[in-house]
Amino acid sequence: MGSRKKTKTKQYHYFPLSFIFLYKQHSVIMSESVCDKLQQHCALIAYAFSPSHIKDVVVGMATTYETPKIMTINSYPIAITCRFVQLLIFIYAFAYVLWYKRGYQDRDQSLLSSVTLEVNGIGFHENNSTIMFDNADFIVPPQESNALFIMTNLIQTDQQRKRCGEGMDIDDAHCTNHSQCEERSEYRERSNGRWTGKCRLLENRCEIEGWCPVENDLIIPKPIMGTLNYTILLKNFIEFARFNITRRNIFNESKYFQTCRYHPIHDRWCPTFRIDDLLHLVENDEEERHDMLARGAVLRIKIDWMCNLDLGENECKPLYSFGRLNPRSSDESFSVGFNFRYASHWRINNKSYRTLTKAYGLRFIVTVTGDAGRFSFFVLTLNIGSIVGVLSLATFICDIVALYCSEQGYIYRRQKFQSVHLKNRLISSTVTISSSVHKRKMARRIKRRR
């Protein structure tokens, strides 16, 4: 009897205490206090950096392979949309990128170029007397960088330092007495000299002190005769440094290049250009072409070296194009054409003289561009990889159509996406860990007391 009472006492003493202890632990966890949340996160961080977990991750990376889940949708509209988008991507990739843009080639656009220009011809100008011009006379200045000026018209004025009437282009210079010129004697930007304050009554012009007589450019003379027959020989030397390729626009020293004249269809490789042919290429109006010779113009000569070196270096040839840069005279009312002035000075008997020349002409600006390509397996693989990446765009578009534009979109979303509530899983896992730990502790205490 005594031994039975003792056993009952032990059971009554230990099991109610363990039950109360576990109940208190669960109530504290379910309260979600700040301390409990910190303990939960710290436990997860400790578990993530524990040696056993790191070992499992490393072993899993070496022994397991993960692949995305593929969901098959039996739908004609979605399938046709996907194939149509893929077809467009294939056409863009192979027809445009690989074939038209030669996406299989390594390219070099850093072109090194040198241009020289030579002009030949004889012209003459009639202004009270006939003046002959050769290439040393109408090329001003004699050397420029990738540019050339050919004088097609001019106004020459022989001047010396003295006093004379102001030019006719200055409206304020008209006068009938000295007082009018005295009031306007202050410095003027467009004046041709220093105003003395006097009026030259015979001319009805205010007097100036400077280079006299003043140039009169209100009347434009006729252009230099023979200008249309001038010829320009253009020499161009280029180098594609990446491929160590050098080329020039004169392929050989045959008689063809010595006698040819450029024509956009029959002689498109010829580097010799006739002025009359160039004007016809850039301007169709005959009156406008005559005005370009009389007042000047700015023209462009463009040389394009588009070379496919897979066909051979001999197939690397230039293409010429031409254009007019300045506006037409009918479209512009101020500063028409192109002109500039220069003077030649001399002294006779301690007196200064000069010949002022206002030169009208054609200014040619030469621009050179180039692009060379050669097959490269590395570039080809890069472009193919890019095409494969672009193909994923079809899947992205079809996912949007299936998930959000289809009547059965909710079914596709339920099959494609899986919702995971991390907060609930975190609490449940923490409760399980805590309860199992306390159960093991109480079991060990009961064994000791027995």
KOLGUDREN-321295 format. One record per residue (C-alpha): residue in one letter; x, z, y. Coordinates in nm, 2 decimals. Layout:
<nodes>
   residu        x        z        y
        a        X        Z        Y
...
</nodes>
This chain:
<nodes>
   residu        x        z        y
        m     0.00     0.00     0.00
        g     0.28     0.08     0.24
        s     0.45    -0.25     0.19
        r     0.13    -0.45     0.26
        k     0.07    -0.27     0.59
        k     0.43    -0.34     0.69
        t     0.39    -0.71     0.62
        k     0.07    -0.73     0.82
        t     0.23    -0.56     1.11
        k     0.51    -0.81     1.12
        q     0.27    -1.11     1.11
        y     0.06    -0.96     1.39
        h     0.36    -0.88     1.60
        y     0.55    -1.22     1.59
        f     0.29    -1.50     1.57
        p     0.08    -1.41     1.87
        l     0.39    -1.39     2.09
        s     0.51    -1.73     1.99
        f     0.17    -1.88     2.06
        i     0.16    -1.72     2.40
        f     0.51    -1.85     2.48
        l     0.43    -2.21     2.39
        y     0.11    -2.20     2.59
        k     0.29    -2.09     2.90
        q     0.55    -2.36     2.86
        h     0.28    -2.63     2.83
        s     0.10    -2.50     3.13
        v     0.41    -2.51     3.35
        i     0.49    -2.87     3.25
        m     0.14    -2.99     3.31
        s     0.15    -2.84     3.66
        e     0.41    -3.10     3.77
        s     0.59    -2.89     4.01
        v     0.89    -3.01     4.21
        c     1.13    -2.83     3.98
        d     0.98    -2.98     3.67
        k     1.01    -3.33     3.81
        l     1.38    -3.28     3.89
        q     1.44    -3.14     3.54
        q     1.27    -3.45     3.39
        h     1.48    -3.70     3.59
        c     1.80    -3.51     3.52
        a     1.72    -3.51     3.15
        l     1.67    -3.88     3.15
        i     1.99    -3.94     3.35
        a     2.18    -3.72     3.11
        y     2.03    -3.90     2.82
        a     2.12    -4.24     2.97
        f     2.49    -4.15     3.01
        s     2.52    -3.95     2.69
        p     2.78    -4.08     2.44
        s     2.53    -4.14     2.17
        h     2.31    -4.36     2.39
        i     2.60    -4.56     2.52
        k     2.71    -4.61     2.16
        d     2.37    -4.74     2.07
        v     2.36    -4.98     2.36
        v     2.70    -5.12     2.28
        v     2.62    -5.16     1.92
        g     2.29    -5.32     2.01
        m     2.45    -5.58     2.23
        a     2.69    -5.67     1.95
        t     2.44    -5.69     1.67
        t     2.11    -5.80     1.83
        y     1.98    -6.11     2.01
        e     1.69    -6.12     2.25
        t     1.48    -6.44     2.32
        p     1.19    -6.48     2.56
        k     0.84    -6.48     2.41
        i     0.68    -6.82     2.40
        m     0.30    -6.85     2.43
        t     0.14    -7.18     2.32
        i    -0.17    -7.29     2.52
        n    -0.39    -7.56     2.37
        s    -0.52    -7.72     2.69
        y    -0.51    -8.09     2.77
        p    -0.51    -8.05     3.16
        i    -0.23    -7.80     3.15
        a    -0.02    -8.01     2.90
        i    -0.07    -8.33     3.10
        t     0.03    -8.15     3.42
        c     0.34    -8.02     3.26
        r     0.44    -8.36     3.12
        f     0.37    -8.53     3.46
        v     0.59    -8.28     3.65
        q     0.86    -8.32     3.39
        l     0.84    -8.70     3.42
        l     0.88    -8.68     3.80
        i     1.18    -8.46     3.76
        f     1.34    -8.70     3.51
        i     1.28    -9.00     3.74
        y     1.43    -8.81     4.03
        a     1.73    -8.69     3.83
        f     1.83    -9.01     3.65
        a     1.71    -9.28     3.89
        y     1.81    -9.12     4.22
        v     2.07    -8.86     4.15
        l     2.27    -9.01     3.87
        w     2.22    -9.39     3.93
        y     2.15    -9.44     4.30
        k     2.37    -9.16     4.43
        r     2.62    -9.20     4.15
        g     2.60    -8.83     4.05
        y     2.86    -8.89     3.78
        q     3.14    -8.95     4.03
        d     3.38    -8.73     4.22
        r     3.36    -8.84     4.59
        d     3.60    -8.85     4.88
        q     3.46    -8.89     5.23
        s     3.77    -8.77     5.42
        l     3.88    -9.12     5.53
        l     4.21    -9.17     5.72
        s     4.19    -9.48     5.94
        s     4.39    -9.68     6.19
        v     4.25    -9.97     6.40
        t     4.43   -10.24     6.61
        l     4.26   -10.51     6.81
        e     4.40   -10.84     6.93
        v     4.23   -11.08     7.17
        n     4.30   -11.45     7.23
        g     4.16   -11.69     7.48
        i     4.19   -11.85     7.82
        g     3.93   -11.81     8.10
        f     3.91   -11.91     8.47
        h     3.71   -11.77     8.76
        e     3.60   -11.97     9.07
        n     3.57   -11.77     9.39
        n     3.69   -11.98     9.69
        s     3.97   -12.08     9.45
        t     4.02   -12.12     9.07
        i     4.20   -11.83     8.90
        m     4.32   -11.86     8.54
        f     4.31   -11.56     8.31
        d     4.48   -11.50     7.98
        n     4.47   -11.20     7.74
        a     4.72   -11.01     7.96
        d     4.49   -11.04     8.25
        f     4.14   -10.96     8.11
        i     4.25   -10.67     7.87
        v     4.24   -10.36     8.09
        p     4.39   -10.12     7.99
        p     4.62   -10.30     7.75
        q     4.59   -10.04     7.47
        e     4.32    -9.79     7.38
        s     4.24    -9.58     7.07
        n     3.97    -9.75     6.86
        a     3.84    -9.93     7.16
        l     3.88   -10.24     7.37
        f     3.77   -10.36     7.71
        i     3.75   -10.74     7.78
        m     3.69   -10.82     8.15
        t     3.42   -11.09     8.19
        n     3.36   -11.07     8.56
        l     3.53   -10.92     8.87
        i     3.52   -10.87     9.24
        q     3.86   -10.86     9.41
        t     3.92   -10.74     9.77
        d     4.26   -10.75     9.95
        q     4.28   -10.45    10.17
        q     4.52   -10.27    10.41
        r     4.51    -9.94    10.60
        k     4.33    -9.98    10.93
        r     3.99    -9.94    11.10
        c     3.68   -10.14    11.02
        g     3.31   -10.12    10.98
        e     3.14    -9.92    10.71
        g     3.01   -10.10    10.40
        m     2.67   -10.26    10.38
        d     2.57   -10.04    10.09
        i     2.57    -9.73    10.32
        d     2.23    -9.72    10.49
        d     2.32    -9.44    10.74
        a     2.60    -9.66    10.88
        h     2.37    -9.88    11.08
        c     2.40    -9.81    11.45
        t     2.34    -9.94    11.80
        n     2.55    -9.69    12.00
        h     2.83    -9.44    11.96
        s     2.61    -9.13    11.97
        q     2.44    -9.23    11.65
        c     2.78    -9.24    11.47
        e     2.90    -8.92    11.63
        e     2.60    -8.73    11.48
        r     2.68    -8.86    11.14
        s     3.06    -8.83    11.15
        e     3.07    -8.54    10.90
        y     3.21    -8.60    10.55
        r     3.00    -8.81    10.32
        e     3.04    -8.86     9.95
        r     2.97    -9.23     9.94
        s     3.16    -9.32    10.25
        n     3.45    -9.57    10.22
        g     3.67    -9.39    10.47
        r     3.68    -9.13    10.75
        w     3.42    -9.19    11.01
        t     3.57    -9.21    11.36
        g     3.24    -9.15    11.55
        k     3.24    -9.50    11.70
        c     2.99    -9.78    11.66
        r     3.12   -10.14    11.62
        l     2.85   -10.32    11.83
        l     2.93   -10.66    11.70
        e     2.86   -10.56    11.34
        n     2.61   -10.28    11.42
        r     2.81   -10.06    11.17
        c     2.98    -9.72    11.22
        e     3.36    -9.74    11.22
        i     3.57    -9.59    10.95
        e     3.95    -9.54    10.90
        g     4.08    -9.63    10.56
        w     4.12    -9.93    10.33
        c     3.98   -10.24    10.51
        p     3.78   -10.46    10.47
        v     3.54   -10.26    10.26
        e     3.44   -10.40     9.92
        n     3.11   -10.58     9.91
        d     2.96   -10.57     9.56
        l     2.60   -10.63     9.66
        i     2.63   -10.99     9.54
        i     2.75   -11.03     9.18
        p     2.96   -11.35     9.12
        k     2.93   -11.57     8.82
        p     3.11   -11.45     8.50
        i     3.45   -11.58     8.40
        m     3.42   -11.92     8.24
        g     3.54   -11.94     7.88
        t     3.47   -11.58     7.79
        l     3.23   -11.68     7.51
        n     3.52   -11.85     7.32
        y     3.74   -11.54     7.32
        t     3.82   -11.42     6.97
        i     3.89   -11.06     6.85
        l     4.11   -11.00     6.55
        l     4.04   -10.65     6.41
        k     4.29   -10.49     6.17
        n     4.19   -10.18     5.99
        f     4.40    -9.97     5.75
        i     4.24    -9.68     5.55
        e     4.34    -9.43     5.29
        f     4.14    -9.21     5.05
        a     4.39    -8.92     5.00
        r     4.21    -8.76     4.71
        f     4.25    -9.08     4.49
        n     4.57    -9.20     4.66
        i     4.41    -9.53     4.75
        t     4.51    -9.74     5.05
        r     4.32   -10.05     5.16
        r     4.31   -10.29     5.46
        n     4.05   -10.54     5.57
        i     4.29   -10.83     5.55
        f     4.32   -10.87     5.17
        n     4.60   -11.13     5.16
        e     4.79   -11.36     5.39
        s     4.61   -11.68     5.29
        k     4.51   -11.95     5.54
        y     4.15   -11.84     5.51
        f     4.21   -11.53     5.72
        q     4.40   -11.73     5.98
        t     4.13   -11.98     6.05
        c     3.80   -11.81     5.95
        r     3.53   -11.68     6.19
        y     3.30   -11.40     6.11
        h     2.95   -11.48     5.99
        p     2.71   -11.22     5.84
        i     2.62   -11.44     5.54
        h     2.89   -11.70     5.48
        d     3.20   -11.52     5.60
        r     3.12   -11.15     5.60
        w     3.48   -11.04     5.50
        c     3.64   -11.23     5.79
        p     3.80   -10.99     6.05
        t     3.80   -11.24     6.34
        f     3.50   -11.22     6.57
        r     3.39   -11.47     6.84
        i     3.24   -11.31     7.16
        d     2.95   -11.55     7.16
        d     2.87   -11.47     6.79
        l     2.88   -11.10     6.86
        l     2.64   -11.13     7.16
        h     2.39   -11.32     6.95
        l     2.41   -11.05     6.68
        v     2.33   -10.77     6.92
        e     2.09   -10.94     7.17
        n     1.84   -11.22     7.11
        d     1.74   -11.28     7.48
        e     1.96   -11.55     7.64
        e     1.91   -11.41     7.99
        e     2.01   -11.07     7.88
        r     2.33   -11.20     7.72
        h     2.42   -11.37     8.05
        d     2.35   -11.04     8.23
        m     2.58   -10.86     7.98
        l     2.87   -11.10     8.08
        a     2.79   -11.06     8.45
        r     2.74   -10.68     8.47
        g     2.91   -10.56     8.15
        a     2.79   -10.38     7.84
        v     2.90   -10.13     7.57
        l     2.90   -10.26     7.21
        r     2.97   -10.10     6.88
        i     3.16   -10.24     6.58
        k     3.11   -10.02     6.27
        i     3.32   -10.06     5.96
        d     3.18    -9.90     5.64
        w     3.40    -9.86     5.33
        m     3.16    -9.79     5.04
        c     3.39    -9.80     4.74
        n     3.30    -9.77     4.37
        l     3.65    -9.73     4.23
        d     3.51    -9.76     3.87
        l     3.48   -10.13     3.94
        g     3.84   -10.16     4.05
        e     4.03   -10.12     4.38
        n     3.99   -10.49     4.46
        e     3.61   -10.44     4.49
        c     3.67   -10.19     4.77
        k     3.58   -10.41     5.07
        p     3.45   -10.33     5.42
        l     3.11   -10.40     5.56
        y     3.07   -10.48     5.93
        s     2.77   -10.40     6.15
        f     2.72   -10.43     6.52
        g     2.50   -10.28     6.79
        r     2.45   -10.23     7.16
        l     2.49    -9.88     7.30
        n     2.40    -9.91     7.67
        p     2.03    -9.99     7.77
        r     1.92   -10.33     7.86
        s     1.92   -10.43     8.23
        s     1.54   -10.47     8.22
        d     1.51   -10.11     8.11
        e     1.76    -9.95     8.35
        s     1.74    -9.95     8.73
        f     2.05    -9.74     8.81
        s     2.41    -9.82     8.73
        v     2.34   -10.12     8.52
        g     2.60   -10.24     8.27
        f     2.96   -10.12     8.25
        n     3.23   -10.15     8.52
        f     3.52    -9.96     8.67
        r     3.77   -10.01     8.95
        y     4.15   -10.03     8.96
        a     4.40   -10.12     9.23
        s     4.75   -10.27     9.26
        h     4.96   -10.16     9.56
        w     5.25   -10.31     9.75
        r     5.42   -10.27    10.09
        i     5.53   -10.53    10.34
        n     5.71   -10.44    10.66
        n     5.63   -10.07    10.61
        k     5.26   -10.15    10.58
        s     5.05   -10.06    10.28
        y     4.84   -10.32    10.10
        r     4.64   -10.32     9.79
        t     4.41   -10.55     9.58
        l     4.10   -10.36     9.47
        t     3.94   -10.50     9.16
        k     3.60   -10.41     9.04
        a     3.60   -10.52     8.67
        y     3.29   -10.59     8.48
        g     3.32   -10.65     8.10
        l     3.24   -10.58     7.74
        r     3.37   -10.25     7.60
        f     3.39   -10.25     7.22
        i     3.40    -9.91     7.04
        v     3.51    -9.93     6.68
        t     3.40    -9.66     6.43
        v     3.51    -9.64     6.07
        t     3.33    -9.45     5.79
        g     3.40    -9.45     5.42
        d     3.30    -9.30     5.09
        a     3.49    -9.35     4.76
        g     3.38    -9.24     4.42
        r     3.53    -9.23     4.07
        f     3.39    -9.11     3.74
        s     3.44    -8.74     3.67
        f     3.32    -8.56     3.36
        f     3.32    -8.23     3.54
        v     3.09    -8.35     3.81
        l     2.86    -8.52     3.55
        t     2.82    -8.19     3.36
        l     2.74    -8.00     3.68
        n     2.47    -8.24     3.77
        i     2.32    -8.24     3.42
        g     2.32    -7.86     3.43
        s     2.14    -7.87     3.76
        i     1.88    -8.11     3.62
        v     1.81    -7.87     3.33
        g     1.76    -7.59     3.57
        v     1.52    -7.80     3.78
        l     1.31    -7.87     3.47
        s     1.21    -7.50     3.47
        l     1.00    -7.59     3.78
        a     0.75    -7.76     3.55
        t     0.70    -7.44     3.35
        f     0.66    -7.24     3.68
        i     0.39    -7.48     3.81
        c     0.20    -7.48     3.48
        d     0.21    -7.10     3.46
        i     0.04    -7.09     3.80
        v    -0.22    -7.34     3.70
        a    -0.29    -7.16     3.37
        l    -0.29    -6.81     3.50
        y    -0.47    -6.85     3.84
        c    -0.64    -7.19     3.84
        s    -0.80    -7.20     3.50
        e    -1.13    -7.05     3.39
        q    -0.96    -6.88     3.10
        g    -0.69    -6.74     3.32
        y    -0.78    -6.38     3.24
        i    -0.72    -6.45     2.87
        y    -0.38    -6.61     2.94
        r    -0.28    -6.31     3.16
        r    -0.37    -6.06     2.89
        q    -0.16    -6.24     2.64
        k     0.14    -6.31     2.86
        f     0.17    -5.97     3.04
        q     0.20    -5.63     2.89
        s     0.13    -5.32     3.10
        v     0.36    -5.02     3.05
        h     0.29    -4.69     3.23
        l     0.62    -4.53     3.27
        k     0.49    -4.21     3.43
        n     0.26    -4.11     3.13
        r     0.54    -4.20     2.88
        l     0.78    -3.98     3.08
        i     0.55    -3.68     3.07
        s     0.45    -3.71     2.71
        s     0.81    -3.76     2.60
        t     0.92    -3.45     2.80
        v     0.64    -3.24     2.65
        t     0.73    -3.34     2.30
        i     1.10    -3.27     2.35
        s     1.03    -2.93     2.51
        s     0.78    -2.82     2.24
        s     1.01    -2.93     1.95
        v     1.30    -2.73     2.10
        h     1.10    -2.41     2.14
        k     0.96    -2.44     1.79
        r     1.31    -2.46     1.65
        k     1.42    -2.16     1.86
        m     1.12    -1.94     1.73
        a     1.19    -2.05     1.37
        r     1.55    -1.93     1.40
        r     1.44    -1.59     1.54
        i     1.18    -1.54     1.26
        k     1.45    -1.61     1.00
        r     1.69    -1.36     1.16
        r     1.43    -1.08     1.16
        r     1.33    -1.14     0.80
</nodes>
